[in-house]
């Protein structure tokens, strides 16, 4: 949706890179993988939930999740490969991360909600204000 055909053609020129059909079962692919590399997207969280380490080349909101290795330089990549043989994924760490996010979140959207948004404007506004105003010291 957001990348050109040329982008994928360039990827295919990289040795050992294969593109899979969108009809493939992503969970089977993750289960057969040793690790997942991505620029972002839900595949990373799906991999962590299945005890697979993730190389993250982007800046996703979940970048601090245990098992995510942020790769922003060649040095970070080399450091990852030094650690890779000793990585011990623990599903408990992922579960704790998800629970912490769930407890720290609210229902709402920081932008104008689209038609058919699952909560009404009053609840959305109230939830946003309850989150923002205490930070500003205006509301407790």
Buried (B, 14 or more C-beta within 10 A) or exposed (E): EEEEEEEEEEEEEEEEEEEEEEEEEBEEBBEEEEBBBBEBEEBBBBBBBBBBBBBBBEEBEBBEBBBBBBBEEEEEEEEBEEEEEEEEBEEEBBEEBBEEEEEEEEEBEEEEBEEEEEBEEEEBEBBBEEBEEEEEEEEE
